[in-house]
Amino acid sequence: MTKSILVASALFFGLLSGSVMAHSGEKHHKDGHEHSGSKASDENDHAAALGESGNPAEATRTMEVDMNDAMRFTSASMSIKRGETIKFVVRNSGKIKHEMVLGSIAELKKHAALMVKFPGMEHLDPNQVSVEPGKTGELVWKFTKAGTLDFACLQPGHFEAGMRGKIAVK
């Protein structure tokens, strides 16, 4: 993928950042494109409605999540108390790259479709963690309001194969 395509697609993602992706303050994507602005306007609507990027030092609990090549998360269903800051330790036990992205099911579907069109696109957002095979990553999220939040792997084809889950915030 040429750099101009990456920049063009990053601009496209930037225009959709209010409804597709979560951003916290100023973030630099791996493609070199910079997104900036206020937290409220940059974070995706649903994830921001239920929480915000968390501080690892303030994590009230650590939850382990495994991702595998059967296109499943273990655990795919979680229950969290409103106000908790959770450190997700996300392990990729598979042989291909996986990720955990928080958002609404509608946002995740839109983002998954874009990832199919731009498979080389990578980004650094507070609501997601990408993990190479055999590696472990961390995602820290503060759940500020009650509701349901979805999560999924948005690597091309993974969402469509059923690699998704739900978080109930009570």
Secondary structure, DSSP 8 states (H G I E B T S, - for coil): --HHHHHHHHHHHHHTTTTS----SSEE-TTS-EE-S-HHHHS-HHHHHHEEE--GGG-SEEEEEEEETTTEEESSEEEE-TT-EEEEEEEE-SSS-EEEEEE-HHHHHHHHHHHHHSTT-----TTEEEE-TT-EEEEEEEE-S-EEEEEE--STTTTTTT-EEEEEE-
